[in-house]
Amino acid sequence: MTSSVMLVAQVSVVVVGLAIMIVSRIMSSRVPSYPPKVGSLIPWVGSAFSLVFRPSSFFAYCQAQYGPVFKVVAGGRNIVVVTSSDALTGVAFADHRALSSHIQHYDHFRALCTDSSLHPKIYDTIAHKIFPVLDRRLSKRTLGELTPPFAQLVLDRLKLFSGKPQVSLTRSLTEPLYVGANCVLFGTRFPQDTYEDFFMLLNSLPKRLCRRPFWSLPSSRARDRLLQRISDYLKGANPATDDNLATSFTALFKEYDIPVNVAAPSVLLIMSSLHQNTVNVIFWLFAWLLADPIALAAVRSEIDRAIREDFGNFQTFIAEANPEKLDSPSFALLNSAILETMRLTSVQTGVRLAAIDIDIKEGEKTVPILKGEYVVLDPRGAHLDKNSYPNCDKFIVDRFVESEYRGDLVATAGYPYFALGAGKHVCKGRFLAIYEIKVLAAIYLSLFDVTPVSRGGALHSRWEPPKPSAQSVGTIHPVEDVFVRLCPRSLF
């Protein structure tokens, strides 16, 4: 009896041992040891609270602790975060059928349009109706028709800030940009008095995209007012009286018989894509230049010289500010300053959903991404790589100045640079963004001497820009505005 019991016990141990080995082998094949997984105290919930309330600072912490690629759990979802140049390139150039960007688009739809039944129609409208038109309108060849009228609109709007004792740096930069860009893309009939509603909504986007609960009711009301104004603009289309830009844009919706309740949120989404990152880049460009008087003086000197030597005078610059003249060695330092600002301000730039199992290269390692996992692209790991960028966390105004100027975006060649996207998902408005910022900066610094106002009236030996918000998405947001004094300059 005893021997029988021992035999059964021995067999049981062997069976259990084999079972453990088989289960371990299966689990090891299904749950790779790389990338490392960020620990959390609460199962299933995981890191959801950090992703909702402080995504940018949380990703920066994880990268420092776990390396350039890591995995987090949030609400039962596995999320692979890639921050290195190799991994970002692999994801950006992966087959879109394997790593789909639909989830990213639908997150924006949900943030700006509460009626989920309209989301498929909105996607079709934007992807297949509006984007082909914008591709042509925003190409480098045709932007020459837009930049001179944009320059005049910016000048007219900036003049309204002259003579005030102090102004908001954010508003004095972004309102002219908002009005000018909307007007050249949608026509002069597009409602330009929507700035405050749009930016109230735009400021709530990080909370909406992170699915943070209880975002402000005022921003929801602002969105509803915007949709109503856009609807009125679309309904009021009249080819007999509208300018060519408005006619060509509104005719698009009539041609495809797109109802207003789909067309209006589609336009709002295009506006959001057009402005949400550019307005932060222009703010930080000026904030960092104001914190470095030597860099500011060098950029202003270049602008003054370029306008004088390439255009003859300021009025000619306004009339002839086309891409060919803006993309020249005469603006090499300004171009470098813009690219450097984009490098330092870019945070999460995209989300993908794996439709199948796929492997991505990261140096000598392979990153396995399993079907159903999410992938977040965060370029800061590449942009703050000290091997590629000495003094990587510093704003260095001439970092992208080349010995021989070859073009506005060519200066980033040879660097890990993902501020404007990559692969199939490269930013469609990248050239417009560069030229918008160049024109606005040139006019602003030609019109005004700019002095930052110390916070609280305190005297400091050196003015410091505001801190970045931990809630930032897309590009870093400042935690507070900056106020400046604008002293009119006598134009040469």
C-alpha positions in Angstrom: 0.0 0.0 0.0 2.8 2.3 1.0 4.7 1.6 -2.2 1.6 2.2 -4.3 1.0 5.6 -2.6 4.6 6.5 -3.2 4.3 5.5 -6.8 1.2 7.6 -7.2 2.9 10.5 -5.5 5.9 10.3 -7.7 3.8 10.1 -10.9 1.8 13.1 -9.6 5.0 15.1 -9.1 6.2 14.3 -12.6 2.9 15.2 -14.1 2.6 18.5 -12.2 6.2 19.3 -13.1 5.6 18.6 -16.8 2.4 20.7 -16.6 4.3 23.6 -15.1 7.0 23.3 -17.8 4.4 23.2 -20.6 2.5 26.2 -19.1 5.7 28.1 -18.6 6.8 27.5 -22.2 3.4 28.6 -23.5 3.3 31.7 -21.3 6.9 32.6 -22.2 6.0 32.3 -25.9 3.0 34.5 -25.5 4.3 37.0 -23.0 7.8 38.2 -24.2 10.3 39.4 -21.6 11.0 42.3 -23.9 9.9 45.1 -23.8 10.0 45.4 -20.0 6.6 45.9 -18.4 6.0 48.9 -16.1 4.8 47.6 -12.7 1.6 48.8 -11.1 -0.2 48.2 -7.8 -3.7 47.7 -9.1 -4.2 44.8 -11.6 -6.2 45.7 -14.8 -6.3 49.4 -13.9 -2.5 49.5 -14.2 -1.1 52.9 -15.1 -4.4 54.4 -16.2 -4.3 57.2 -13.7 -0.8 58.3 -14.7 -1.8 58.2 -18.4 -4.9 60.2 -17.7 -3.5 62.9 -15.4 0.2 63.2 -16.4 0.9 61.4 -19.6 4.0 63.3 -20.8 5.8 63.3 -17.4 4.9 59.6 -16.8 6.3 58.5 -20.2 9.5 60.5 -19.5 9.8 58.8 -16.1 9.3 55.3 -17.6 11.8 55.9 -20.3 14.4 56.8 -17.7 13.6 53.7 -15.6 12.9 51.1 -18.3 14.7 52.2 -21.4 13.6 53.4 -24.9 10.8 50.8 -25.3 8.5 49.7 -22.5 5.0 48.3 -22.0 2.3 49.6 -19.7 -1.2 48.3 -18.8 -4.1 50.7 -18.6 -7.7 49.6 -18.2 -6.8 46.1 -19.3 -5.0 47.2 -22.4 -1.4 46.5 -23.2 0.3 49.6 -24.5 3.8 49.5 -26.0 5.6 52.8 -25.9 8.4 53.4 -28.3 10.8 56.3 -27.9 14.0 55.4 -29.8 14.9 56.3 -33.4 15.0 52.7 -34.6 11.6 51.7 -33.0 9.9 54.9 -34.1 11.1 54.4 -37.6 9.9 50.8 -37.6 6.5 51.7 -36.4 6.2 54.7 -38.7 7.1 52.7 -41.8 5.2 49.5 -40.8 2.4 48.3 -43.1 -0.7 50.3 -42.1 -2.7 47.1 -42.3 -0.6 45.7 -39.5 -0.4 48.8 -37.3 -3.6 50.8 -37.9 -3.9 54.5 -37.1 -7.7 54.4 -37.1 -7.7 54.4 -33.3 -5.9 57.7 -33.3 -8.4 59.3 -35.7 -11.4 58.0 -33.8 -10.0 59.3 -30.5 -10.0 62.8 -32.0 -13.5 62.3 -33.4 -14.8 61.3 -30.0 -13.1 64.4 -28.4 -14.7 66.8 -30.9 -18.0 65.1 -31.9 -20.2 63.3 -29.3 -22.4 61.5 -31.8 -20.4 58.3 -32.4 -22.8 57.2 -35.1 -21.3 60.0 -37.3 -17.6 58.9 -36.8 -17.4 56.5 -39.8 -18.9 59.2 -42.1 -16.5 61.8 -40.7 -13.6 59.5 -41.3 -14.6 58.9 -44.9 -15.2 62.7 -45.5 -11.8 63.6 -44.1 -9.7 60.8 -45.5 -11.3 60.5 -49.0 -12.8 63.9 -49.7 -11.0 66.7 -47.8 -7.4 65.3 -47.6 -6.9 65.0 -51.4 -7.9 68.7 -51.7 -5.6 69.7 -48.8 -2.7 67.7 -50.3 -2.9 69.9 -53.4 -3.5 73.1 -51.5 -0.8 72.5 -49.0 1.9 71.3 -51.3 5.1 73.3 -51.6 4.2 74.2 -55.2 0.9 75.8 -54.5 1.6 77.4 -51.1 2.9 80.5 -52.9 -0.7 81.5 -53.5 -1.4 81.4 -49.8 1.6 82.8 -48.0 1.4 86.5 -49.2 -2.3 86.9 -48.3 -1.5 85.1 -45.0 1.3 87.7 -44.3 -1.1 90.6 -44.9 -3.7 89.1 -42.6 -1.2 88.5 -39.9 0.1 92.1 -40.2 -3.4 93.6 -40.0 -4.2 91.5 -36.9 -0.8 92.2 -35.1 -1.3 96.0 -35.5 -4.3 95.7 -33.1 -1.9 94.8 -30.3 0.2 97.9 -30.7 -0.1 100.6 -28.0 -1.3 98.3 -25.1 0.8 98.4 -21.9 1.1 94.6 -21.9 -0.4 91.8 -23.9 -0.6 88.0 -23.7 2.2 86.4 -25.6 0.0 83.5 -26.4 -2.9 85.6 -27.8 -0.7 88.1 -29.7 1.0 85.2 -31.5 -1.9 82.7 -32.0 -4.8 85.0 -32.9 -3.1 86.4 -36.0 -2.0 82.9 -36.9 -5.6 81.5 -36.4 -7.3 84.2 -38.4 -4.7 84.2 -41.2 -4.6 80.4 -41.7 -8.4 80.0 -41.5 -8.9 82.8 -44.0 -6.4 81.5 -46.6 -7.7 77.9 -46.4 -11.5 78.4 -46.0 -12.0 81.9 -47.5 -12.7 85.3 -46.1 -16.3 84.4 -45.2 -15.2 81.9 -42.6 -16.1 83.3 -39.1 -13.0 84.9 -37.7 -14.5 85.9 -34.3 -14.4 82.3 -33.1 -10.9 82.6 -31.6 -11.9 82.4 -27.9 -14.3 79.5 -28.4 -11.7 77.5 -30.5 -8.9 78.0 -28.0 -11.1 77.1 -25.0 -11.9 73.9 -26.8 -8.3 73.4 -27.9 -7.0 73.8 -24.3 -9.3 71.0 -23.2 -8.1 68.6 -25.9 -5.3 66.9 -23.7 -8.0 66.1 -21.1 -10.4 64.8 -23.8 -7.8 62.7 -25.6 -6.6 61.2 -22.3 -10.2 60.5 -21.5 -10.0 62.5 -18.3 -13.4 62.7 -16.7 -15.3 65.9 -15.9 -13.7 68.2 -18.4 -15.1 71.7 -18.3 -18.7 72.4 -19.4 -17.6 75.7 -20.9 -15.3 73.9 -23.4 -18.3 71.7 -24.4 -20.4 74.8 -24.9 -17.6 76.4 -26.9 -17.5 73.3 -29.2 -21.2 73.5 -29.7 -21.0 77.2 -30.7 -18.1 76.5 -33.1 -20.1 73.7 -34.8 -23.0 76.0 -35.2 -20.9 78.8 -36.7 -19.2 76.3 -39.1 -22.6 75.0 -40.0 -23.8 78.5 -40.9 -20.7 79.1 -42.9 -21.3 75.9 -44.9 -25.0 76.6 -45.4 -24.3 80.1 -46.6 -22.1 79.1 -49.4 -22.8 81.2 -52.5 -20.4 80.9 -55.5 -21.7 84.2 -56.8 -20.3 86.2 -53.9 -17.7 83.9 -52.1 -14.1 84.2 -52.9 -12.3 81.4 -54.8 -11.0 79.8 -51.7 -14.4 79.6 -50.0 -16.1 78.4 -53.1 -13.6 75.6 -53.8 -13.9 74.4 -50.3 -17.6 74.5 -49.7 -18.3 73.1 -53.2 -16.5 69.9 -52.0 -19.4 69.1 -49.6 -22.1 69.9 -52.2 -20.3 67.7 -54.8 -20.4 64.7 -52.5 -23.8 65.6 -50.9 -22.3 65.5 -47.4 -24.8 66.6 -44.8 -24.0 69.5 -42.5 -24.0 67.4 -39.4 -21.0 65.5 -40.9 -19.4 68.4 -42.7 -19.2 70.7 -39.7 -17.3 68.4 -37.3 -15.1 67.4 -40.3 -14.1 71.1 -40.7 -13.6 71.4 -36.9 -11.3 68.4 -36.9 -9.3 69.9 -39.8 -9.0 73.1 -37.8 -7.8 71.2 -34.8 -5.2 69.4 -36.8 -4.1 72.7 -38.4 -3.6 74.6 -35.2 -3.1 72.4 -32.1 0.6 71.8 -32.5 1.6 75.0 -34.4 0.3 77.3 -31.7 2.4 75.6 -29.0 5.5 75.6 -31.2 5.2 79.4 -31.9 4.7 80.1 -28.2 7.8 78.1 -27.1 9.9 79.6 -29.9 9.3 83.1 -28.6 9.5 82.0 -24.9 12.9 80.4 -25.4 14.2 83.3 -27.5 13.0 85.8 -24.8 15.0 83.7 -22.3 18.1 84.0 -24.5 18.6 87.7 -25.5 21.7 86.9 -27.6 19.7 84.3 -29.6 16.8 86.7 -30.0 19.1 89.5 -31.2 20.7 87.2 -33.7 17.4 86.0 -35.1 16.1 89.6 -35.3 19.3 90.7 -37.0 18.9 88.0 -39.6 15.3 88.9 -40.3 16.1 92.6 -40.7 19.0 91.8 -43.1 16.9 89.4 -45.1 14.0 91.8 -45.5 16.4 94.6 -46.5 18.6 92.6 -48.9 16.2 90.1 -50.4 13.0 92.1 -50.5 14.1 95.8 -50.4 11.6 96.8 -47.7 9.0 95.5 -45.3 6.0 96.2 -47.6 7.6 94.1 -50.4 8.2 91.3 -47.9 4.5 91.3 -47.1 3.5 91.2 -50.7 6.1 88.6 -51.8 6.5 86.3 -48.8 6.4 83.1 -50.9 7.9 79.7 -50.1 10.8 80.2 -52.6 12.0 83.3 -50.8 11.2 82.1 -47.3 13.1 78.9 -47.9 16.5 80.5 -48.5 19.9 80.8 -46.7 18.8 84.3 -45.6 16.5 82.8 -43.0 18.8 79.9 -42.0 19.0 80.8 -38.3 15.2 81.4 -38.0 14.6 78.1 -39.8 17.0 76.4 -37.3 15.2 78.0 -34.4 11.9 76.6 -35.6 13.2 73.1 -36.1 14.9 73.2 -32.7 11.6 74.3 -31.0 9.8 71.4 -32.8 12.4 69.0 -31.6 12.0 70.0 -27.9 8.3 70.4 -27.9 7.2 67.1 -29.6 5.7 64.5 -27.2 3.3 61.7 -28.1 2.9 61.9 -31.9 0.6 59.0 -32.7 -1.2 55.8 -31.6 -1.4 52.5 -33.5 -3.4 49.4 -32.9 -1.8 46.0 -33.9 -4.1 44.1 -36.2 -1.7 41.1 -36.3 1.5 40.1 -34.4 4.4 42.1 -35.7 8.1 42.6 -34.8 9.8 45.9 -34.8 13.6 46.4 -34.7 15.2 48.4 -31.8 18.9 48.3 -32.2 20.1 44.7 -31.9 16.8 43.7 -30.2 13.4 42.9 -31.6 10.2 44.3 -30.1 7.3 41.9 -30.4 4.0 43.6 -30.7 1.1 41.3 -30.3 -2.3 41.5 -32.0 -4.6 43.8 -30.0 -1.8 45.7 -28.4 -1.6 49.5 -28.7 1.6 51.3 -29.7 2.3 54.9 -28.7 5.0 56.9 -30.5 6.8 59.3 -28.2 9.8 60.9 -30.0 11.4 62.5 -26.9 13.7 59.5 -26.5 15.2 60.1 -30.0 15.0 63.9 -29.7 16.8 63.9 -26.3 19.5 61.4 -27.3 22.7 63.0 -26.1 24.7 61.0 -28.7 22.8 62.6 -31.5 22.1 66.0 -29.9 24.8 67.4 -27.6 23.2 69.4 -24.8 20.1 67.6 -25.9 17.7 69.3 -23.3 18.8 72.8 -24.2 17.4 75.2 -26.8 20.3 75.9 -29.1 19.2 78.4 -31.7 21.8 77.4 -34.4 21.7 73.6 -33.9 20.3 73.1 -37.4 22.3 75.8 -39.3 24.2 74.0 -42.0 27.5 75.2 -43.6 25.6 75.1 -46.9 21.9 75.7 -46.7 19.9 73.0 -48.6 16.3 73.6 -47.6 14.0 74.2 -44.7 13.5 70.5 -43.7 16.7 69.1 -45.2 18.6 70.5 -42.2 17.3 67.6 -40.1 18.8 64.9 -42.4 21.1 62.7 -40.5 19.4 63.4 -37.2 16.7 61.3 -35.5 13.9 63.8 -36.1 10.2 62.9 -35.8 8.5 66.2 -35.0 6.6 66.3 -38.3 5.8 62.6 -38.5 7.4 60.0 -40.7 6.5 57.4 -43.3 2.9 57.2 -44.5 1.9 59.4 -41.6 4.1 62.4 -42.3 2.3 65.7 -41.5 0.4 66.9 -44.5 0.6 70.5 -43.3 4.3 70.5 -42.5 5.3 73.1 -45.1 2.4 75.3 -44.2 3.4 75.1 -40.5 7.0 76.1 -41.2 6.0 79.0 -43.4 3.3 80.2 -41.1 5.8 80.4 -38.2 8.5 82.0 -40.4 6.1 84.7 -41.6 4.6 85.4 -38.2 8.0 85.5 -36.5 9.4 87.9 -39.1 6.5 90.3 -38.9 6.3 90.2 -35.1 10.0 90.9 -34.6 10.0 93.6 -37.4 7.1 95.4 -35.8 8.0 95.2 -32.1 10.7 95.1 -29.5 9.4 92.4 -27.1 10.1 92.4 -23.4 8.7 89.8 -21.0 6.9 91.0 -17.9 8.1 89.4 -14.7 5.6 87.2 -12.9 4.0 89.0 -9.9 6.1 92.1 -10.6 9.2 90.4 -9.0 12.6 91.5 -10.2 14.8 88.7 -11.5 18.3 88.8 -12.9 17.2 86.4 -15.6 13.7 85.8 -17.0 12.7 82.2 -17.2 10.0 80.7 -19.4 7.1 78.8 -17.9 7.2 75.2 -17.0 5.7 72.6 -19.4 2.5 70.9 -18.4 2.5 67.2 -17.4 -0.9 67.0 -19.2 0.7 67.7 -22.6 -0.3 65.7 -25.6 1.2 66.1 -29.1 3.4 69.1 -28.1 4.2 70.4 -24.7 1.8 73.0 -23.3 2.9 75.7 -20.9 1.4 75.7 -17.4 0.8 79.4 -17.6 0.8 82.3 -20.1 3.5 84.9 -20.5 2.8 88.6 -20.7 5.0 90.9 -22.7 5.4 94.6 -23.5 5.4 95.5 -27.2 7.4 98.6 -28.2 6.8 99.5 -31.8 10.0 99.7 -33.9 10.6 102.2 -36.7 10.6 100.0 -39.8 13.6 100.4 -42.1 
